[in-house]
Amino acid sequence: MRAERGILIVLSGPSGAGKSTVIKSLMKRRSDIRFSVSATTRQPRPGERDGEDYFFITREAFDELIAQDAFLEHAEYVGNCYGTPAAPVEKDLAAGYNVLLDIEVQGAAQVMAKRPDAVSVFLCPPSLAELERRLRGRGTDSEEKIVGRLKTARQEYKLLDQYAYIVVNDDADTAAAELDAIITAHLCRSENRIQFIADAKGEELS
């Protein structure tokens, strides 16, 4: 059952929390989810594809999109820029799909300020020690970048109270199941289901 208008889900978490893996598992569970592909100025990692994982663009192109007010949010994170194109998000929401944004805390704060109806979720590993283990295990970052990401993660954790939900990613499938449950619960809220019983509004109960 798809609602007349979808809900916006804001997912944040430190680099290395496993957001991409959890999102892929969630997408297999639900047919009513559309993943918002962000634009970024960072270089693609091994296996990432342009237009599917991110839109990989230059800093100049990114700045031009900012000037055109084409982003729902945008932020700079560890020397790279990230932004959410607004038009595709609104199109999917209007079609009744639930749109998932995978964005950093700076961008998430912008979205939540503009869209207080958004469902906000923070995904994190069981501990900072586990986060460090995962970052080193990727083998894609220099020591300087790893230290920078861990420092950023500590700052992000200070903003946890801005999120309605926290999902601890000790196991990706379990974390995806929890995120799935959060979305289902929100869809079952009365304001999101009232249209299905619209014909009964105003009738006397016998």
SVG drawing of the C-alpha trace seen along z (x, -y; Angstrom):
<svg xmlns="http://www.w3.org/2000/svg" viewBox="-26 -32 75 41">
<polyline fill="none" stroke="black" stroke-width="0.4" points="0.0,0.0 1.6,-3.3 0.5,-6.6 -0.7,-9.5 2.4,-11.3 5.6,-9.7 7.7,-10.5 11.2,-11.9 13.7,-9.8 17.0,-11.5 19.7,-9.0 23.1,-10.2 26.1,-8.6 29.8,-8.7 31.9,-7.6 32.5,-3.9 29.1,-3.3 28.0,-1.1 25.3,-3.3 25.6,-2.0 25.4,1.7 22.3,1.0 20.6,-1.0 21.1,1.8 19.6,4.3 16.7,1.9 16.0,1.5 15.7,5.3 13.0,5.3 10.8,2.5 9.5,1.6 8.2,-1.8 11.6,-3.4 13.5,-5.6 17.1,-6.4 18.1,-10.0 21.3,-10.1 23.5,-12.9 26.0,-15.0 29.6,-15.1 32.9,-16.5 34.9,-13.6 36.5,-10.9 34.6,-7.6 35.7,-4.7 36.3,-1.3 33.0,0.2 31.0,-3.1 29.2,-4.2 28.3,-7.7 24.6,-8.3 23.9,-5.3 26.0,-5.8 26.6,-9.5 26.7,-12.1 30.4,-12.8 31.0,-16.4 33.6,-19.1 33.7,-21.8 33.0,-24.3 29.8,-22.5 28.8,-22.1 29.1,-25.8 27.0,-26.5 24.2,-24.3 24.3,-26.2 24.0,-29.5 20.9,-28.0 19.4,-27.0 19.1,-23.5 19.9,-21.6 17.5,-20.7 20.7,-20.8 24.4,-20.9 27.5,-20.7 31.2,-20.3 32.6,-17.2 36.3,-16.3 37.3,-18.6 34.5,-17.4 31.1,-18.8 27.8,-16.9 24.4,-18.0 20.8,-16.7 19.2,-17.7 15.7,-19.0 13.7,-18.3 14.0,-14.4 13.1,-14.2 9.9,-16.2 8.9,-14.3 9.2,-10.9 7.4,-12.2 4.5,-13.4 4.3,-10.0 3.8,-8.4 7.3,-7.0 9.3,-7.3 12.6,-9.0 15.7,-8.2 18.4,-10.8 21.9,-9.6 23.5,-12.9 25.9,-14.2 24.8,-16.0 25.3,-19.5 23.0,-18.8 20.6,-16.9 20.2,-19.9 19.2,-22.0 16.7,-19.4 15.1,-19.0 14.8,-22.8 13.1,-23.1 11.1,-19.8 10.2,-19.2 8.0,-16.3 11.1,-14.4 11.9,-11.1 15.5,-11.5 17.7,-8.4 21.3,-8.3 23.2,-5.1 26.3,-4.3 28.6,-1.4 28.6,0.2 31.7,-1.8 34.3,-4.3 36.9,-1.5 34.8,0.5 34.4,-2.5 38.2,-2.9 38.6,0.8 36.2,0.4 37.9,-2.7 41.3,-1.1 39.9,2.1 38.7,0.2 42.3,-0.5 41.2,-3.6 42.2,-6.5 45.5,-7.8 46.3,-8.0 45.6,-11.7 42.2,-11.1 41.4,-8.4 42.3,-10.6 40.1,-13.4 37.1,-11.1 37.3,-9.9 37.5,-13.5 34.5,-14.4 32.6,-11.3 33.1,-12.5 31.6,-15.9 28.7,-14.2 27.9,-12.2 27.3,-15.4 24.3,-16.1 22.6,-12.8 19.8,-14.5 18.6,-16.2 17.6,-12.8 14.3,-11.0 15.9,-7.5 19.3,-5.8 20.1,-2.5 23.3,-0.7 24.8,1.2 26.4,4.2 24.9,6.4 23.8,4.8 20.6,6.9 19.5,6.3 20.1,2.6 18.1,2.6 15.3,4.4 15.2,1.8 15.2,-1.0 12.4,0.8 10.4,1.0 10.8,-2.8 9.5,-3.6 6.5,-1.2 5.6,-2.7 5.7,-6.2 3.6,-5.3 1.0,-3.9 0.6,-7.2 -2.9,-8.5 -2.0,-11.5 -0.5,-9.2 -3.4,-6.8 -6.5,-9.0 -7.0,-9.2 -7.7,-5.4 -10.8,-5.9 -11.9,-9.3 -15.3,-7.9 -16.1,-7.3 -15.3,-10.8 -18.3,-12.5 -20.4,-9.4 -22.1,-8.5 -20.9,-5.3 -23.8,-3.0"/>
</svg>
